[in-house]
Amino acid sequence: MSQEAFGGAQGAGHEPARSAGETLRELRRTSILHVDMDAFFVSVELRSRRDLVGKPVIVGFPAERSVVLSASYEARAMGVKSAMPMAIAMRMCPSAVVINPRHALYYEVSSQLMEIFGSITDLVEPLSVDEAFLDVGGAIRRLGSPLDIGHLIRQRVQSELGITASVGIAGTKFVAKIASTRCKPDGILQIDAADTIAYLHSLPVNALWGVGGKTADVLARLGIRTVADVAATPLASLKKVLGASGEHVHRLSMGVDPRPVTPTRLEKSIGAEETFSTDTADQALLHRELLRLSHRTAARLRASGMLARTVALKLRYADFSTVTRSRTVQTPVDSAQLIYQVAVQLMESLGPRSMNVRLVGVRAEQLEPAGQTSMQLSLDRRDDNWRAAEQALDRVSERFGSKTLLPARLLEPGKPSEGP
């Protein structure tokens, strides 16, 4: 576990005495945290699979055209990366244990994680289910220095959620994100504001946001290989090579990132999609997959405490052309059966299909907190019965795993199911 502070600001022994106000102002110069979980989906699974700790583990469906959702660091050492096709990942790491994802569980843990962040500061900007920026400047008087707060967050995540987090601390979001990346896994790294430029200039050019492999190759041909090289290059030259992004890259090389931490709702939409192993025109198969995806989406909605006002359908055909359709419902929903009904109607509205389907997806949009929404009582009590049954599914899945109990229509004789 790494625990570092870059530069000499922490604990310097011969500085002139500062007033409490000066000390507070200095601490607030380095008060932005980027907190990122380590291999989040895998870490959540290993809480109940301690026998797999230290082994290569992949979370994802083992189907040929599925992708890696999360990989343990042991699997990453073998070349496995998130979003990599499962077929390639298994060739790279044939000894890996593959675990089917449990999205509802991950969103439940994510909600608990965001509650921890919210107890530290109101200024939380989620980036995904397992990472966020925090501005802790207003929490220093109550909880101590940003470094103290970073340690507190890591300790709480470990003790309350049973997973590990890496924390980067800096004066800007950009540098805090770099710091958390550089101290993974299970580490903490602070870059003092006064030492930001010196730290950045010690890094390779691809540490800058917006500099991927192709851009790095272009810059390398000009002899620009480090962030220091970028900073030393005239802005006009960078613009000539990189276009409008040249100014952005140059500003970052000087540590300039004025963006504040902006609290936002984590979820703007929740959905699920599946790529078929073979392109299909089978209407029954498409309907069965829509039902499966509706259950996955609804379970994630309920785990997040959200309701959806809009249901969207996505179809990708054999030639990779994609169509989407959506419909806003009268009453916000979190029931798989209601989502499924709308998805089927949307599919039928497309009419006859000219070619086979490669991918199908369901998405819930226009989300709002369930506790802040007055749900209209349905005259058809079947709606309430569906919700009660699905909530029972949630409880069983949480205790025994997502494969334990499935809707009958998702059970095919002689063929194992992946679960809702």
N, C-alpha and C positions, 0 to 999 in steps of 0.2 A: 504494500500500500504506500503510494507516494504522498508526501505531505511537504509542500514546498512554498516558498515565497521568493519570487525572482526579484533581485535587487536588494538594497540595504535598508529600506525604510522600516521594515519590521525589526524592532528590538535593537536599533542603533544605540550605542552606549554613551556617546559623547555629544549628543545634540543639545542645543540650548533648551532650557525648560520652556514648555509651551503652556498657554492657558487652556482651560477646558474647552473654550470655544474654538481655539485654533486647532486643538487635537481633533475635535468633532468635524470641523471643516476638512481637515486633511484626510480623515477616515472616509468621509463622504465622496472624496475624489475617486476612490476605488471601491464603489459600493454596488456594482452590477454583478450579479451571479448568473452563470449558465449552469443549470443542474440537469444532468443527463443520466438516465439509468443505463446500466451495463447489460447488454444483450437482454433487453427487457422481457420479451416473451419467454425465452429460455429460462431466465432467472425465476420468473413466476412459476414455470413448470417444475423446476428443480426443488422448489419448496416442499413438494410432495413426492419427489423422486430423488431422494438423497443418494441413492445408489448410483446415479448418473453424474454426480458432481465430479469434475475433473476429467470427464470423458467428452468426446466430440458429440454434440447434440444439435439437431436441426429441427426447427419448428416449421412445418409446412405439410401440405398434402403430397403423398408420394406419387401422384399421377405424373405421367411423362411430361406434360406441358405446364405443370404447376411451377411456382417459383419459391425460393427460400424466403420465408418471412423473418426469421431470426436464426442466428447461429452462435453457439458457444465459442469462447475464445480458443478452445482446443480445435474446433472445426475451422475457425478462421485461420489458424496457423497452417492448415492444410490447403488454404486458398479459397475456402467457401466464403461467399459474401451474400448479403441481403439482396433480394431481387434477382439472384442468379437462377437460371433454370435448374429444377431439381435433378434432371438427368445429368447435367454437368457436375453439379455439387456431389452427387453420389459417385461419379467417376473419380473425382478428386479425393473424396473421403469415404470410401466404401464401408468403413467401420462405424460411420456415424449412426446414432440412434435417431430415428425420425419420429417426431411426436405431432399428431394432428392438432391444429390450433384450436384454442377455446377462447374465441373473441369476447364473449360475454364476461369471462373471468378477467381478461386483460383490461377491459374497460372498467370493471369494478375496482381493480387495483389502481388503475389510473385515476379514478375519482378520489380514492383515498389519498393518493399522492398529491393531487391538487389541493386537497383539504389541508395537508401538512404545509404546503407552500402558503396557502391563504392564512394560516395561523401565524406565519412569520411576518408577512407584509401584504398590503392590499395591491401592491404593484407587481402583479404576476402576469406574464405574457406567455401562454402556452404555445409551443411550436408543434407539438404532436402529443400522442398519448403518454409519452415517457420523458419529455424534456420541456424546459421552460426557462425564460429569463426572469429574474427577480431583481428589483431595485430595493435594497435593504437600507438605504440611507436613513429612512424614518424609523428604523428598528434598532439603530445602534445604541441609543440611550437605554433601551429596555433589555437588549440581548447581547450587547458587546460589539466588538469589531466585526467587520465583514468576514474575516477569517474565522472568528469564533462562531459566527452564524453559519458559515459553511460547514464547520465541524458538527454543529448542532443538527443541521438538516441531514447530514450523512448518518449520524447516530440514530435519529428518529426513523429514517427510511429503513435502516437495518433492523432496528428493534421492533417497529410497528408493522412493517410490510415484509420483512424477511428477505430483502433484496439489497443490492449495493448500488450506490450512485457515485458519479464523478462530478466534481464541482470546479468550475473555473471562475476566478474572481478578477475583475479588472475595472477600468474606468469607462469602458465602452462595451457595447454588446458584441461587436466584432471580435475584440481581443478576449473577452470572457469565453466566447465560443471556442476560440483557438486553444485557450488554456485548458478547458475541460477535455478537449480532444487529445491534447498532448499528455494528459495525466491519466488516461484510461488504461486499464480498468481500475475501479475502486480507489481513486486518488483525489487529491485536491491540490490546486496550483493557483497561487495569487500572483498577478502581474501588477506591481504598483504603478500608479499613474505616471510618476516621474520616470519610470524605467520602461515605459511602453515602447518607445521608438527603438531603444537599444535591443529590446527583446525581439520585436518584429524584424529588425534588420539582421538578426541571426538566423532567420528561417528561410527555407526555399521558397521560390516564387509561387508555387502552387498552394501555399498556405493562405493566399489571398482569396477572398470570395470572388467568384467569377473567373478565376484562372483555372480552367480544367486542363486536360491533357493536350488538346489541340492548341489552346492559347499558350500554354507553357512551351510547346515546341516552336511556335512562332517567335516567342520572346527569346528562346535559347539560341535561335539562329542569329539574333542580334547581340548575343553575349549577355543577355539578361537572365540570370539564373537564381538570384536571391531577391528578397524584398528590398534589401539595401540597393541592389542594382536598379530596381524599379524607381526608388526614391531619387536616385542620382540621374535618371534619364529625363531630359527635358519633356515637359508635358506635351508640347507640339509633336515631338517624335512618337510618343505613346499614342496620341490621337491618330496619327498617320497610319500606325500599324493596327491599332485596336478599334478605331472609330470612336463612337460616342462613349464606349465603356473605358476608354483610356483615362479620362479624368477620374472616373470612379476608382479604378485600380490605383491611380497615383495618390488619391486622397487616403485610401486605406493604407498604402505603404507608409504614410506619415502618421498613422494612428488616428486619422480624422473620421469619426463616425458619430454624428450628432443625434442619431435616432434615440428617443427615449424608450424606456420600457412601457409599453402600452397594453393595459389589461384588455384582454379579449376573451370571448367565449371560445373554448377549445373546439367544440364541434359545430360546424356549419351544416354538416350533413353526415349521415351514417349509412353505410351500404355494404354490399358484398357482391362479388361476381365470380364466375367460374368459366374457365376455358375447357371445352370438351376435348377429350383425347382424339376424337374423330368428329369432323364437321357433321352436323346432323340436321335432318328435316323432320324428325320424329316429333309429332305434336305432343304425344303423351310424355316423352322424355323432357321436352321443353317445359311443360307444365309442372312436372315433378321437380325439375331443377328450380323453377320459380318458387315453388313451395319451400324447398330447402333454403334458398337464399332469403326468402321472406322471414323464415324462422331465425336465421342467423342475424338478420338486420333488426328484427323486433327484440331479440334477446339483448343485443347491444344497446338498443334504445332504453329498455327497462333498466339495464345495469347502469346506464348513465343518468337515469332519472329524467329522460327527455321524451317528448311527444313530437310527432311530425305532422305538419299540415299539408305536405306535398309528397307524393310517391312518384318516383321516376323509374322508367324502364330503359335498359341499354341492350342493344343487340349489335353484335359484330358479325359480319358475314364472312364467307370463305375468302373473298377478295380483300378482306380487311376494311371494307367500308363499314361505317358505324352510324347507327341511327339511335336517337333518344327521344322519348316521349314522357311527359309528366302530367299529373293531374292534382289539383288542390282539392282536398276533401273538406266536407262541411265541418266535421268534428276531428280534432287532432287524434292521432292513433299511435299505439305502441303494440298492437296485436298483429301477429304474423298472418292470421287468417284474413284480416281486413286489408293488410298490405298486399297479400297474395291476390285477393279479389280485384283490387285496382290494377295490379300488374298484369293479370290475365286480360282485363278489359283493354289495357293499353296495347298489349300484343295483338289482340284481335282487331284493334282499330287500324293496324298497319296493313291489313288485308293479306292477300296471297304473297308468299315470299318467293322471289325470283331465284334464290340460291340457298344453299345450306348455311346453317348458323354455326359460327366458330365459338362465340362467347355470349353469355347472357348475364345481365346484372340487374340488381334491384337497389334503389337508393331512397332513403328517407331524407327529406329536405325541409327547410323552414322550421327548424327545431325550436322548441321552447321548453323551459323547465316544467315538469309534470306538476310540481307543487304550486306553480303560479298560474295554472290553467284550469278553468272550470270546465270539466268534461260534461257534455250534454248527455243525459240519460237516454239510451236508445229504447224505442218502443219494441224492438226485436230483442228479447232477452238472450238470444243466441250470441250476440256480441259480448255480453258480460260473461257468458259461459266460456267463450273462447279465451277471454282474457284470464279468467280464473284457471282454466286448464293450462295455459301457457306459463302462468306464474308458478304453477305446480311443477311444470317442466324445468323452470329455472332452478327451483330448490333441489330437485333431484339431480340435475346436471352439476350444480355447484358441489354437491356432496359426493357423487359417484362418477362424474365425467360425462361429456356430451353424448357418448354413444349409448348410454344406459337406457334411455327412453326416447322413442321417436314416434312421430305421427305414422299411422298405419300405411299411408300412401307412400311413405319414403322407405318402406321395407320391401325389398324385392326378394322373392324366393330364390335361395341358392346364391345370392350375391350380397356380400357385406356392404353396409352403408357407411358413409363418412360421417354421418350425424348431421343435425340441422345446422 
